[in-house]
Amino acid sequence: MADIAQKIKNTGEEFEERIVEIRRTTKVTKGGKNLSFRVLAVVGNRNGKVGVGIGKAREVPDAIRKALSAARRNVFVVPIYNGTIPHEIVGRQDAAKVLLKPAAPGTGIISNGTVRAVVELAGIHNILTKTSGSTNPVALAQATVNGLKGLLSLEKVAELRDITPQEVINGVKKEG
């Protein structure tokens, strides 16, 4: 655990942090109600790296610290082309579904608050999204992350098809 935190500190990258949700939760016991807090946080460098984390604690500041730490541990790279995603994809988590569609320059980010936080901090400037199913912010954030993780970069598509990246862009078919 401390090893991962040390790696994050050594990279020297500056991540922007955003708290998406703070929720008070209670556990009812024989002795009464135990209050605690759950925080959903997103971190990103607005340049293709983003992470989502959840923290739970008895006090809000502790929960925020835990959520941000978890988000930094879960950072991954998102392929971005011309300010948008390379292709359409559906991200799923439990009952939540998020459709992510590439958009033309100048469109902006068309989405709800939870999805917007994730794609903005990833560095995507133009995207169309549609959520269906669950509206739980944690499920929506995870569904968005699952969709972004499923994106294939231009280089990866070229490698899978055994052609050059330029041929992928031009739509050239390989004889064979």
Secondary structure as UniProt FT lines:
FT   HELIX           2..11
FT   STRAND          16..29
FT   TURN            30..31
FT   STRAND          32..44
FT   STRAND          49..57
FT   HELIX           60..73
FT   STRAND          76..77
FT   TURN            82..83
FT   STRAND          89..93
FT   TURN            94..95
FT   STRAND          96..102
FT   TURN            105..106
FT   STRAND          109..110
FT   HELIX           113..122
FT   STRAND          127..133
FT   HELIX           137..149
FT   HELIX           154..161
FT   HELIX           165..170
//
